[in-house]
Amino acid sequence: MIIAEEVHHENQKKEFLEFPVRLYQHDKNYIRPLDKDIEATFDPQKNKFFKNGECKRFLFRNKNNETVGKIAVFVNQLYTQNQPTGGIGFFDCINDQETANFIFDYCEKWLQERGIEAMDGPINFGERDKFWGLLIDGFIEPLYGMNYNFPYYKELIENYGFQIYFEQLCFTRPVFGEVSRVFTVMHKKHSLNPAISAIPMKKNNLAKFAKDFTAIYNQAWASHGEGKQIEEAKTLKMFMTMKPIINEHISWFVYENEKPIAMWINIPDLNQWFKYMNGKFGFIEKLKFLWIKRFKKNEKMVGLVFGVVPEWQKKGIDGYMIWEGTQHLRKHTDFTITELQWIGDFNPKMIKIAENLDTEVTRKLATYRYLFDRNKTFERHPAL
């Protein structure tokens, strides 16, 4: 017998955070997410998605009052799909199909009561950049904000009837790996052009780089059918938030005279520091974080955004930028590996760009979909 219990009180919130810690206590690759990041998802004052949606989280206990699973279930009116589609996320469960089925049945009923016809998961009640997807290949330490789970979760989800809606591919390359000859040739070519220059992003001039980022992003990403136009003020706010963890050697901009034409934005993988925090980030942990950040090497960086304005695409300016930045960061940082944030398999243009950077797929996640009408034809995410 399994009992569902909605999370309301502080002891329930604590159990929602602590259950996976016990579950993964012997898994050396598990990194506990920061409690504050998870709690912010469920705080209407901090999560803007509550303005257009509803989200509840539940614990599931057995007859001995032991927690055997947890999940969040939600409706986001802005999550437009072919049919009204809700979401599930923050799923953790013991390795028992009956328990998992009970949890998914419970979510299906909750969503059906709200007129929903399908559920996607595990996804986030928020943006796609955090807590999105089920890990299905590459069970290594997760990047900051990335879901991590046991391999058996795939069986629990697929045995219930979920199907892969799209795969999320993570590409990696060693910093000291051989750089494509095409990149070095293009670097040599564009280095002879006095109008072309490459500049690393500096903390003391974030307003300029926010303006340049916005200009490149709004041109480069429009042609890929991915991402929305962003405003300069929003970019600057994002940069100011990132300022404490910006490494001035690993994010690069390329200019034609004064015009920004390409960018390559990277940050250190925060999980390489946060894994020592045990999910906490209070005053003491912040001091500890500063000490660790100062004295402990972080050898992994994360590629956030890569873009070239349309008129400079397919002209090798990316090779110029990559080799210029790589030569510099090899001398001035401890990074040995870079991993790109996931790219959906529905976006072949961005996958091609990643492949052209001499990367390889080292991690896969998947976004699953379950149609309540089992006679309805399942369709994967349409290609861009």
PEWOFEN-V664600 format. One record per residue. N is the residue number from 1. RES is the residue in one letter. PSI is psi as a letter, one per 30 degrees, with the letter a starting at -180 (999 if undefined). NEAR is the number of other C-alpha atoms within 12 Angstrom. D_LAST is the distance of its C-alpha to the last C-alpha in whole Angstrom. Layout:
n-><N & N>
res-><RES & RES>
psi-><PSI & PSI>
near-><NEAR & NEAR>
d_last-><D_LAST & D_LAST>
//
This chain:
n-><1 & 2 & 3 & 4 & 5 & 6 & 7 & 8 & 9 & 10 & 11 & 12 & 13 & 14 & 15 & 16 & 17 & 18 & 19 & 20 & 21 & 22 & 23 & 24 & 25 & 26 & 27 & 28 & 29 & 30 & 31 & 32 & 33 & 34 & 35 & 36 & 37 & 38 & 39 & 40 & 41 & 42 & 43 & 44 & 45 & 46 & 47 & 48 & 49 & 50 & 51 & 52 & 53 & 54 & 55 & 56 & 57 & 58 & 59 & 60 & 61 & 62 & 63 & 64 & 65 & 66 & 67 & 68 & 69 & 70 & 71 & 72 & 73 & 74 & 75 & 76 & 77 & 78 & 79 & 80 & 81 & 82 & 83 & 84 & 85 & 86 & 87 & 88 & 89 & 90 & 91 & 92 & 93 & 94 & 95 & 96 & 97 & 98 & 99 & 100 & 101 & 102 & 103 & 104 & 105 & 106 & 107 & 108 & 109 & 110 & 111 & 112 & 113 & 114 & 115 & 116 & 117 & 118 & 119 & 120 & 121 & 122 & 123 & 124 & 125 & 126 & 127 & 128 & 129 & 130 & 131 & 132 & 133 & 134 & 135 & 136 & 137 & 138 & 139 & 140 & 141 & 142 & 143 & 144 & 145 & 146 & 147 & 148 & 149 & 150 & 151 & 152 & 153 & 154 & 155 & 156 & 157 & 158 & 159 & 160 & 161 & 162 & 163 & 164 & 165 & 166 & 167 & 168 & 169 & 170 & 171 & 172 & 173 & 174 & 175 & 176 & 177 & 178 & 179 & 180 & 181 & 182 & 183 & 184 & 185 & 186 & 187 & 188 & 189 & 190 & 191 & 192 & 193 & 194 & 195 & 196 & 197 & 198 & 199 & 200 & 201 & 202 & 203 & 204 & 205 & 206 & 207 & 208 & 209 & 210 & 211 & 212 & 213 & 214 & 215 & 216 & 217 & 218 & 219 & 220 & 221 & 222 & 223 & 224 & 225 & 226 & 227 & 228 & 229 & 230 & 231 & 232 & 233 & 234 & 235 & 236 & 237 & 238 & 239 & 240 & 241 & 242 & 243 & 244 & 245 & 246 & 247 & 248 & 249 & 250 & 251 & 252 & 253 & 254 & 255 & 256 & 257 & 258 & 259 & 260 & 261 & 262 & 263 & 264 & 265 & 266 & 267 & 268 & 269 & 270 & 271 & 272 & 273 & 274 & 275 & 276 & 277 & 278 & 279 & 280 & 281 & 282 & 283 & 284 & 285 & 286 & 287 & 288 & 289 & 290 & 291 & 292 & 293 & 294 & 295 & 296 & 297 & 298 & 299 & 300 & 301 & 302 & 303 & 304 & 305 & 306 & 307 & 308 & 309 & 310 & 311 & 312 & 313 & 314 & 315 & 316 & 317 & 318 & 319 & 320 & 321 & 322 & 323 & 324 & 325 & 326 & 327 & 328 & 329 & 330 & 331 & 332 & 333 & 334 & 335 & 336 & 337 & 338 & 339 & 340 & 341 & 342 & 343 & 344 & 345 & 346 & 347 & 348 & 349 & 350 & 351 & 352 & 353 & 354 & 355 & 356 & 357 & 358 & 359 & 360 & 361 & 362 & 363 & 364 & 365 & 366 & 367 & 368 & 369 & 370 & 371 & 372 & 373 & 374 & 375 & 376 & 377 & 378 & 379 & 380 & 381 & 382 & 383 & 384>
res-><M & I & I & A & E & E & V & H & H & E & N & Q & K & K & E & F & L & E & F & P & V & R & L & Y & Q & H & D & K & N & Y & I & R & P & L & D & K & D & I & E & A & T & F & D & P & Q & K & N & K & F & F & K & N & G & E & C & K & R & F & L & F & R & N & K & N & N & E & T & V & G & K & I & A & V & F & V & N & Q & L & Y & T & Q & N & Q & P & T & G & G & I & G & F & F & D & C & I & N & D & Q & E & T & A & N & F & I & F & D & Y & C & E & K & W & L & Q & E & R & G & I & E & A & M & D & G & P & I & N & F & G & E & R & D & K & F & W & G & L & L & I & D & G & F & I & E & P & L & Y & G & M & N & Y & N & F & P & Y & Y & K & E & L & I & E & N & Y & G & F & Q & I & Y & F & E & Q & L & C & F & T & R & P & V & F & G & E & V & S & R & V & F & T & V & M & H & K & K & H & S & L & N & P & A & I & S & A & I & P & M & K & K & N & N & L & A & K & F & A & K & D & F & T & A & I & Y & N & Q & A & W & A & S & H & G & E & G & K & Q & I & E & E & A & K & T & L & K & M & F & M & T & M & K & P & I & I & N & E & H & I & S & W & F & V & Y & E & N & E & K & P & I & A & M & W & I & N & I & P & D & L & N & Q & W & F & K & Y & M & N & G & K & F & G & F & I & E & K & L & K & F & L & W & I & K & R & F & K & K & N & E & K & M & V & G & L & V & F & G & V & V & P & E & W & Q & K & K & G & I & D & G & Y & M & I & W & E & G & T & Q & H & L & R & K & H & T & D & F & T & I & T & E & L & Q & W & I & G & D & F & N & P & K & M & I & K & I & A & E & N & L & D & T & E & V & T & R & K & L & A & T & Y & R & Y & L & F & D & R & N & K & T & F & E & R & H & P & A & L>
psi-><k & k & k & k & j & k & j & e & l & e & e & e & e & e & e & e & e & f & e & f & e & e & e & g & f & g & j & f & f & k & k & k & l & k & e & e & e & e & e & e & e & g & j & f & f & f & j & f & f & f & f & g & a & k & k & l & k & k & l & k & k & a & f & g & g & k & k & f & l & l & l & k & k & l & k & j & f & f & i & k & a & f & l & j & k & a & l & k & l & h & k & k & k & l & i & j & e & e & e & e & e & e & e & e & e & e & e & e & e & e & e & e & f & g & g & k & f & l & k & k & l & k & l & k & i & a & l & f & f & k & h & k & l & k & k & f & k & i & i & l & k & l & l & k & g & k & k & k & l & l & e & f & e & e & e & e & e & e & f & f & f & k & l & j & e & l & l & j & k & k & k & k & k & k & e & g & l & k & k & k & e & e & e & e & e & e & e & e & e & f & f & f & j & f & f & k & l & k & k & k & k & k & f & g & h & f & e & e & f & e & e & e & e & e & e & e & e & f & e & e & f & e & f & f & g & k & l & l & k & l & k & e & e & e & e & e & e & e & e & e & e & f & e & f & g & k & k & g & f & g & k & k & k & k & k & j & c & f & k & k & f & l & l & j & k & l & l & k & j & f & f & f & e & f & f & g & f & h & f & l & h & a & e & e & e & e & e & e & e & e & e & e & e & e & f & k & k & j & g & k & l & k & j & e & k & k & k & k & k & e & f & g & k & g & g & g & f & e & e & e & e & e & e & e & e & e & e & e & f & e & f & g & l & g & k & f & k & k & k & k & l & k & k & k & f & g & i & f & e & e & e & e & e & e & e & f & g & h & l & l & k & f & k & k & l & k & k & l & k & j & k & e & j & f & f & k & k & k & k & l & k & k & k & 999>
near-><14 & 23 & 22 & 31 & 28 & 26 & 25 & 17 & 14 & 12 & 14 & 22 & 26 & 20 & 30 & 37 & 35 & 28 & 30 & 34 & 26 & 21 & 24 & 21 & 16 & 12 & 19 & 16 & 21 & 31 & 34 & 40 & 36 & 30 & 27 & 22 & 26 & 32 & 26 & 21 & 33 & 33 & 23 & 19 & 12 & 17 & 23 & 20 & 25 & 23 & 18 & 18 & 24 & 29 & 36 & 34 & 39 & 39 & 42 & 38 & 28 & 21 & 12 & 11 & 15 & 21 & 30 & 37 & 41 & 42 & 41 & 44 & 44 & 43 & 39 & 33 & 24 & 21 & 26 & 16 & 23 & 20 & 23 & 25 & 33 & 45 & 47 & 46 & 41 & 42 & 43 & 43 & 42 & 30 & 22 & 21 & 24 & 21 & 31 & 33 & 27 & 29 & 38 & 43 & 25 & 30 & 41 & 35 & 20 & 30 & 32 & 24 & 15 & 23 & 18 & 31 & 28 & 41 & 46 & 47 & 45 & 45 & 41 & 39 & 45 & 37 & 19 & 24 & 24 & 28 & 36 & 39 & 45 & 48 & 40 & 32 & 26 & 25 & 25 & 23 & 31 & 38 & 41 & 33 & 35 & 40 & 44 & 43 & 41 & 32 & 24 & 23 & 35 & 34 & 23 & 30 & 42 & 26 & 18 & 27 & 26 & 33 & 31 & 33 & 32 & 32 & 33 & 39 & 36 & 38 & 34 & 31 & 30 & 25 & 32 & 22 & 20 & 17 & 26 & 24 & 18 & 23 & 30 & 25 & 23 & 25 & 31 & 20 & 19 & 28 & 25 & 13 & 17 & 13 & 16 & 27 & 28 & 39 & 33 & 32 & 31 & 25 & 23 & 16 & 18 & 28 & 23 & 24 & 38 & 33 & 26 & 36 & 43 & 37 & 30 & 38 & 36 & 29 & 29 & 32 & 30 & 21 & 23 & 25 & 19 & 21 & 20 & 15 & 20 & 24 & 19 & 23 & 19 & 17 & 26 & 24 & 19 & 23 & 32 & 21 & 14 & 21 & 22 & 21 & 28 & 29 & 30 & 29 & 32 & 42 & 40 & 42 & 46 & 43 & 33 & 23 & 14 & 17 & 23 & 37 & 40 & 46 & 45 & 41 & 41 & 37 & 38 & 38 & 34 & 35 & 34 & 31 & 35 & 35 & 30 & 25 & 28 & 24 & 29 & 25 & 23 & 15 & 11 & 12 & 21 & 19 & 15 & 22 & 28 & 21 & 17 & 21 & 27 & 14 & 12 & 17 & 19 & 27 & 26 & 31 & 38 & 40 & 34 & 28 & 31 & 36 & 42 & 43 & 33 & 23 & 18 & 26 & 21 & 19 & 22 & 31 & 41 & 40 & 38 & 43 & 42 & 44 & 37 & 36 & 36 & 39 & 24 & 24 & 28 & 23 & 16 & 15 & 25 & 23 & 32 & 25 & 31 & 39 & 39 & 42 & 38 & 41 & 38 & 35 & 28 & 26 & 26 & 21 & 22 & 34 & 30 & 21 & 26 & 33 & 21 & 24 & 37 & 29 & 28 & 25 & 27 & 27 & 32 & 37 & 40 & 40 & 41 & 40 & 41 & 40 & 34 & 29 & 17 & 15 & 8 & 13 & 14 & 22 & 18 & 24 & 23 & 16 & 19 & 18>
d_last-><45 & 42 & 43 & 40 & 40 & 39 & 39 & 41 & 43 & 44 & 45 & 42 & 39 & 41 & 41 & 37 & 37 & 39 & 39 & 36 & 38 & 41 & 38 & 37 & 40 & 41 & 37 & 37 & 34 & 33 & 33 & 34 & 32 & 34 & 35 & 35 & 31 & 31 & 34 & 32 & 29 & 31 & 33 & 33 & 34 & 32 & 28 & 27 & 25 & 28 & 29 & 26 & 27 & 29 & 29 & 32 & 33 & 35 & 38 & 39 & 42 & 44 & 48 & 49 & 47 & 45 & 42 & 39 & 36 & 34 & 31 & 29 & 28 & 26 & 25 & 23 & 22 & 19 & 17 & 16 & 15 & 16 & 19 & 21 & 20 & 22 & 22 & 25 & 25 & 28 & 29 & 32 & 34 & 37 & 36 & 37 & 35 & 38 & 37 & 33 & 33 & 36 & 33 & 30 & 32 & 34 & 30 & 29 & 32 & 32 & 29 & 30 & 33 & 30 & 28 & 25 & 24 & 22 & 22 & 19 & 21 & 22 & 20 & 22 & 23 & 22 & 19 & 17 & 19 & 22 & 23 & 20 & 19 & 22 & 23 & 23 & 24 & 26 & 28 & 29 & 30 & 27 & 26 & 27 & 25 & 24 & 25 & 27 & 29 & 31 & 30 & 31 & 29 & 26 & 29 & 30 & 27 & 26 & 29 & 29 & 26 & 23 & 20 & 17 & 14 & 12 & 14 & 14 & 15 & 18 & 19 & 23 & 25 & 29 & 30 & 33 & 31 & 31 & 29 & 27 & 30 & 27 & 27 & 31 & 31 & 29 & 30 & 34 & 33 & 31 & 34 & 36 & 35 & 37 & 34 & 32 & 32 & 31 & 32 & 31 & 31 & 34 & 35 & 38 & 35 & 32 & 32 & 32 & 29 & 27 & 27 & 26 & 23 & 22 & 22 & 20 & 17 & 17 & 17 & 15 & 12 & 12 & 10 & 7 & 6 & 8 & 11 & 14 & 17 & 20 & 23 & 26 & 28 & 26 & 25 & 29 & 29 & 27 & 28 & 32 & 31 & 30 & 33 & 35 & 33 & 32 & 33 & 34 & 33 & 29 & 27 & 27 & 27 & 27 & 29 & 30 & 33 & 32 & 29 & 26 & 23 & 22 & 22 & 22 & 23 & 25 & 27 & 30 & 29 & 31 & 31 & 34 & 36 & 35 & 36 & 40 & 40 & 39 & 37 & 39 & 39 & 42 & 45 & 46 & 43 & 42 & 45 & 44 & 40 & 42 & 44 & 42 & 39 & 42 & 44 & 41 & 39 & 35 & 34 & 30 & 28 & 24 & 21 & 20 & 18 & 18 & 17 & 18 & 19 & 17 & 21 & 21 & 18 & 19 & 23 & 24 & 24 & 22 & 25 & 27 & 26 & 26 & 29 & 31 & 30 & 30 & 34 & 35 & 34 & 35 & 38 & 38 & 36 & 37 & 33 & 33 & 29 & 26 & 23 & 19 & 18 & 16 & 12 & 10 & 10 & 6 & 5 & 7 & 8 & 10 & 11 & 13 & 14 & 16 & 17 & 19 & 21 & 23 & 22 & 22 & 20 & 23 & 22 & 19 & 19 & 17 & 17 & 18 & 19 & 22 & 22 & 26 & 26 & 27 & 27 & 23 & 21 & 18 & 14 & 12 & 9 & 6 & 4 & 0>
//
